[in-house]
Amino acid sequence: MNRTRTIGAALLAALLLGAGAFYLGRTTAPSTEAPATTPSTTDGRKVLYWHDPMVPGPRFDKPGKSPFMDMQLVPMYADSATGTGSAGGVQVSPTVQQNLGIRYAGVRRAEVSASFDAVGAVQFDERLNVVVQTRVAGFVERLSVRAPMERVRKGQALATVFAPEWLGPQNEWLALQRSGVSADLVAAARDRMRALSIPAELIRRSEETGTAQARYVLTAPSDGVVAELGVREGVAVTPGTTLFRIAGLEKVWAVAEIPEAQAVRLARGQKVKAVLQADAAQSFDGTLDEILPEVNAATRTLKARFEVDNRRGTLTPGMLLRLQVTGPASTRLVVPSEAVIRTGKRAVVIVRKADGAFEPRDVSTGTDLGDDTEVISGLNEGEQVVASGQFLIDSEARLRSVLGSMASPAATTTPPAAVLHQAEGKVESVAPDGLTISHGPVATLKWPSMTMGFAKASPEAFPDIQPGDLVRFEFKEGGPTGYELVSVQRMPQGAKR
């Protein structure tokens, strides 16, 4: 009976030994399965890449020794690429923000009008031009205005013309009056003189003096400038000869080249404020009179003609005016133009989130309003955007693999518990956002001794730690600098590290 029990126990031990050997072989044999596409650590954390903390720019697709420093490459995990507590963004410490000179601006609604500025050259308003001609053959006996571009007033004498052809009709009319013929014949002679364009003033003088008058004075029909002088003193003239062309100055044209994209928004009658280029203190009121139906193929512009009030007579042809064209007002969502980063076909702004993190945002922009830019979509009123330092934030984010090339952030999964690393060292400096520690080797990361900065979870953390203290500390991956302190304990005086 005892012998049977002994044999059974031996068989059972052999079976257990065989099962253990089989299990040991299964667990120690090399795996023949293909590796996963994305490498992971033993704790299941996904590795994006490996890098050298001292030279964070280059990235490597597998672990190994750094080609820059005598240390092992450090993995960058997917759950720590976005910093701490800011999924889809990057955290930048207040100290770094101050060093980068980052400024913020709010997304706001503003009352704006579809207005723009243009530069126009002053020209004569050709609708105010008047022509002084003679309707009879004769001679210019005397010129009162001898040079073009002279200013003249309405009724001012321009020239004296001698017209021999007018002597005959006047003498006939005077003879009929003296002969006592019927009133009908006298009236017919008067009508003939009017048909020959003999001025009424000349006829009146002939009647008063009883002598035919052949000399008459041409006067200016309106105020203006002699834009054209067609005769000289002593020359013969024929019917229809233009002696003077007078351009009015009560109103002038300002002709400006308007880009095709802006010209389509113009309409006749729009108000314009014209400011003298040479003296900004002088301004004039005007309206859009006409958009000329001709496009300059080289510059893709149209000529717009603005009518400007010039009752003071200040403006003369050739002067430059800065035209401020105003359109209908409307309320629009705007951001500072410097906050918009244009990358080819895209427009991107860096938005400051409620938790202090930063994220890029694609936006659709509208009209450029000078210092501001209209935002059609992508932002909400009241949000904060980075007005300066965007590219510095992008550089900071590239080290954390967050923003990439201003790409929209992808959703992240809930990160697993962080792995803690331990080390001992000496505190070199203390700042509100972190400590700089000269530490010894870190076995879990295969780091040699070095001096580096570690972030603090909050400015109030570790208030008793001072520069020069020997400390034993724990840290994890994360935070603005890449590694965040979890605990810091002061070591006793005289302790060796």
MIGURO-216042 format. One line per 10 residues: number of its first residue (from 1); their letters; for each residue y, x, z of C-alpha. Coordinates in steps of 0.1 Angstrom, whole numbers. Example, Ala and Ser with C-alpha at 12.3 -4.5 7.8 and 13.67 -1.06 7.14 Angstrom:
<tornus>
1> as> -45/123/78; -11/137/71
</tornus>
This chain:
<tornus>
1> mnrtrtigaa> 0/0/0; 24/28/9; 14/47/-22; 22/17/-44; 57/14/-28; 63/51/-34; 54/47/-71; 77/17/-75; 106/35/-59; 101/65/-83
11> llaalllgag> 101/42/-113; 132/25/-102; 150/58/-96; 140/69/-131; 153/38/-147; 187/42/-128; 189/78/-139; 183/69/-175; 210/41/-175; 235/65/-159
21> afylgrttap> 228/91/-186; 232/65/-213; 265/53/-199; 278/88/-194; 270/96/-230; 289/65/-242; 320/74/-222; 322/112/-230; 312/110/-267; 342/115/-291
31> steapattps> 356/83/-307; 349/77/-344; 374/49/-347; 406/54/-367; 437/60/-346; 462/31/-343; 492/31/-366; 517/35/-336; 506/60/-310; 503/48/-274
41> ttdgrkvlyw> 499/65/-240; 470/58/-216; 491/32/-198; 495/12/-230; 532/21/-237; 541/23/-273; 556/57/-284; 583/56/-311; 586/94/-315; 587/127/-296
51> hdpmvpgprf> 618/148/-291; 633/177/-273; 657/164/-245; 678/196/-249; 681/191/-287; 678/153/-291; 686/150/-328; 653/160/-345; 623/137/-341; 586/145/-343
61> dkpgkspfmd> 557/122/-351; 532/139/-327; 533/157/-294; 534/194/-290; 556/223/-281; 593/222/-289; 604/246/-317; 638/250/-300; 629/254/-263; 600/267/-242
71> mqlvpmyads> 589/232/-233; 567/203/-244; 582/175/-266; 590/143/-247; 579/109/-259; 604/81/-266; 589/48/-257; 597/15/-274; 605/-2/-241; 631/24/-231
81> atgtgsaggv> 648/28/-265; 673/1/-256; 684/14/-223; 681/-5/-190; 686/-42/-188; 701/-46/-223; 676/-58/-248; 689/-53/-283; 718/-31/-273; 728/3/-259
91> qvsptvqqnl> 742/11/-225; 770/36/-223; 781/47/-188; 818/41/-179; 824/78/-177; 811/83/-212; 831/54/-224; 863/69/-210; 855/103/-225; 849/87/-259
101> giryagvrra> 882/68/-257; 867/34/-264; 892/5/-268; 883/-32/-269; 899/-62/-285; 892/-99/-282; 881/-122/-311; 909/-147/-312; 924/-175/-333; 958/-168/-349
111> evsasfdavg> 983/-189/-368; 985/-172/-402; 998/-180/-436; 986/-170/-470; 1014/-146/-474; 1017/-112/-490; 1044/-86/-498; 1054/-74/-533; 1081/-53/-548; 1102/-68/-575
121> avqfderlnv> 1129/-54/-598; 1162/-74/-602; 1169/-88/-637; 1195/-111/-651; 1186/-148/-650; 1187/-154/-688; 1191/-191/-683; 1227/-184/-671; 1236/-163/-702; 1264/-177/-723
131> vvqtrvagfv> 1275/-164/-758; 1311/-163/-770; 1313/-166/-809; 1339/-172/-835; 1335/-201/-860; 1361/-189/-885; 1367/-157/-904; 1394/-136/-890; 1404/-103/-873; 1402/-92/-837
141> erlsvrapme> 1438/-82/-830; 1433/-73/-793; 1404/-68/-769; 1411/-76/-732; 1375/-64/-722; 1366/-31/-738; 1333/-21/-721; 1300/-37/-714; 1289/-46/-679; 1324/-54/-668
151> rvrkgqalat> 1327/-83/-644; 1347/-113/-657; 1359/-145/-641; 1358/-180/-657; 1389/-185/-679; 1397/-147/-681; 1410/-135/-715; 1384/-116/-735; 1400/-111/-769; 1428/-123/-793
161> vfapewlgpq> 1417/-134/-828; 1438/-140/-859; 1424/-167/-882; 1444/-171/-914; 1421/-199/-926; 1436/-222/-899; 1471/-220/-912; 1465/-244/-942; 1451/-274/-922; 1478/-271/-896
171> newlalqrsg> 1506/-269/-921; 1492/-300/-939; 1490/-319/-907; 1526/-309/-897; 1539/-320/-932; 1523/-354/-930; 1539/-359/-896; 1574/-350/-910; 1569/-372/-942; 1564/-404/-922
181> vsadlvaaar> 1531/-414/-938; 1508/-439/-922; 1492/-430/-889; 1458/-431/-905; 1466/-401/-928; 1480/-382/-898; 1448/-390/-878; 1426/-379/-907; 1444/-346/-909; 1439/-341/-871
191> drmralsipa> 1402/-349/-874; 1399/-323/-902; 1414/-296/-879; 1388/-305/-852; 1360/-302/-877; 1372/-267/-886; 1369/-258/-848; 1406/-253/-844; 1411/-252/-806; 1429/-282/-790
201> elirrseetg> 1453/-257/-773; 1462/-243/-807; 1469/-277/-821; 1491/-286/-791; 1512/-255/-795; 1516/-262/-833; 1528/-296/-825; 1553/-284/-798; 1567/-256/-819; 1564/-272/-854
211> taqaryvlta> 1549/-240/-867; 1512/-234/-876; 1494/-211/-851; 1467/-186/-863; 1463/-165/-832; 1442/-178/-803; 1427/-162/-772; 1390/-163/-764; 1384/-168/-727; 1352/-164/-705
221> psdgvvaelg> 1334/-197/-701; 1319/-187/-667; 1317/-159/-641; 1294/-131/-648; 1290/-97/-664; 1296/-87/-700; 1260/-79/-709; 1268/-74/-746; 1300/-64/-764; 1296/-71/-801
231> vregvavtpg> 1331/-62/-815; 1358/-36/-813; 1396/-40/-817; 1407/-45/-853; 1374/-54/-868; 1369/-84/-891; 1347/-113/-879; 1329/-141/-897; 1317/-175/-885; 1288/-172/-861
241> ttlfriagle> 1295/-136/-851; 1286/-130/-814; 1316/-113/-798; 1304/-113/-762; 1273/-122/-742; 1280/-130/-705; 1252/-129/-680; 1257/-150/-649; 1251/-134/-614; 1251/-165/-592
251> kvwavaeipe> 1213/-163/-594; 1191/-134/-605; 1154/-129/-612; 1131/-106/-592; 1101/-98/-614; 1071/-84/-595; 1036/-73/-605; 1011/-95/-586; 974/-87/-583; 952/-111/-601
261> aqavrlargq> 933/-121/-569; 966/-131/-552; 982/-147/-582; 957/-175/-583; 969/-186/-548; 1006/-189/-560; 1023/-221/-569; 1057/-228/-584; 1083/-236/-558; 1069/-213/-530
271> kvkavlqada> 1096/-199/-508; 1102/-162/-507; 1123/-139/-486; 1137/-110/-505; 1148/-79/-486; 1169/-52/-502; 1148/-21/-505; 1178/2/-499; 1191/-18/-469; 1166/-39/-449
281> aqsfdgtlde> 1195/-56/-431; 1203/-76/-463; 1180/-104/-471; 1181/-133/-496; 1164/-166/-501; 1144/-174/-532; 1116/-194/-548; 1088/-187/-571; 1101/-198/-605; 1073/-188/-630
291> ilpevnaatr> 1040/-169/-633; 1041/-154/-668; 1009/-162/-687; 1000/-126/-694; 976/-103/-676; 980/-65/-677; 945/-53/-687; 950/-19/-672; 962/-29/-637; 948/-65/-636
301> tlkarfevdn> 982/-79/-625; 1004/-107/-636; 1042/-108/-637; 1057/-134/-613; 1094/-143/-617; 1112/-152/-585; 1147/-169/-585; 1169/-152/-559; 1202/-166/-546; 1230/-141/-553
311> rrgtltpgml> 1262/-160/-546; 1275/-130/-527; 1272/-109/-558; 1253/-81/-540; 1224/-78/-564; 1226/-61/-597; 1199/-55/-623; 1176/-26/-615; 1177/-29/-578; 1144/-32/-559
321> lrlqvtgpas> 1136/-61/-536; 1107/-63/-511; 1094/-99/-515; 1077/-116/-487; 1058/-145/-502; 1048/-172/-477; 1021/-198/-481; 1008/-227/-461; 1000/-218/-425; 965/-223/-410
331> trlvvpseav> 945/-212/-379; 919/-185/-385; 895/-164/-365; 907/-128/-366; 899/-93/-352; 918/-60/-355; 912/-45/-389; 902/-12/-373; 873/-29/-356; 856/-37/-389
341> irtgkravvi> 832/-10/-403; 825/-14/-440; 792/1/-451; 790/-7/-488; 783/-44/-492; 782/-50/-455; 809/-54/-428; 798/-46/-392; 815/-48/-359; 803/-34/-325
351> vrkadgafep> 802/-63/-300; 804/-57/-262; 779/-80/-246; 783/-97/-212; 761/-71/-194; 782/-42/-207; 758/-32/-235; 768/-28/-271; 752/-43/-302; 761/-42/-339
361> rdvstgtdlg> 769/-75/-356; 771/-83/-393; 802/-104/-402; 816/-120/-432; 853/-111/-437; 880/-130/-454; 917/-122/-461; 931/-89/-450; 961/-98/-429; 975/-64/-424
371> ddtevisgln> 967/-53/-388; 941/-81/-385; 912/-92/-407; 900/-128/-410; 864/-133/-399; 845/-162/-416; 812/-159/-398; 793/-137/-373; 817/-138/-343; 828/-164/-318
381> egeqvvasgq> 862/-168/-303; 865/-149/-270; 839/-122/-277; 849/-86/-273; 846/-60/-301; 851/-23/-301; 884/-14/-317; 880/23/-316; 852/47/-310; 826/27/-330
391> flidsearlr> 811/58/-346; 809/76/-313; 789/47/-299; 767/48/-330; 761/85/-324; 753/78/-288; 729/50/-298; 712/72/-324; 700/94/-296; 685/63/-280
401> svlgsmaspa> 671/50/-313; 689/17/-309; 715/11/-336; 700/33/-363; 723/30/-393; 743/1/-379; 711/-21/-384; 707/-53/-365; 686/-48/-334; 651/-62/-333
411> atttppaavl> 637/-82/-305; 618/-63/-279; 590/-73/-257; 590/-72/-219; 585/-35/-209; 557/-25/-186; 562/-8/-153; 579/26/-157; 560/58/-149; 576/78/-121
421> hqaegkvesv> 579/115/-122; 586/138/-92; 604/171/-89; 624/192/-64; 657/209/-70; 693/216/-61; 722/192/-67; 748/209/-88; 773/181/-91; 777/144/-82
431> apdgltishg> 794/117/-104; 796/80/-101; 771/75/-129; 747/103/-121; 736/136/-106; 732/170/-122; 702/188/-107; 687/222/-112; 650/214/-108; 617/231/-109
441> pvatlkwpsm> 588/223/-133; 578/186/-138; 540/185/-142; 538/149/-155; 561/157/-184; 551/194/-188; 587/205/-183; 597/240/-172; 625/246/-147; 659/235/-161
451> tmgfakaspe> 693/220/-152; 700/185/-166; 717/152/-158; 700/122/-143; 716/87/-144; 720/65/-113; 711/28/-113; 746/20/-98; 776/40/-86; 767/32/-50
461> afpdiqpgdl> 733/48/-51; 725/79/-30; 759/80/-12; 748/108/12; 738/133/-15; 763/162/-19; 765/192/-42; 744/220/-30; 718/198/-13; 681/206/-18
471> vrfefkeggp> 664/174/-28; 630/159/-36; 635/131/-62; 617/106/-84; 629/95/-118; 618/75/-148; 626/72/-185; 657/51/-191; 694/49/-184; 723/62/-204
481> tgyelvsvqr> 711/98/-203; 675/91/-210; 662/96/-174; 672/75/-143; 668/84/-107; 646/61/-85; 648/79/-52; 665/111/-39; 656/126/-5; 674/155/11
491> mpqgakr> 650/183/20; 652/202/54; 674/232/56; 655/264/48; 629/246/27; 616/264/-3; 613/248/-37
</tornus>
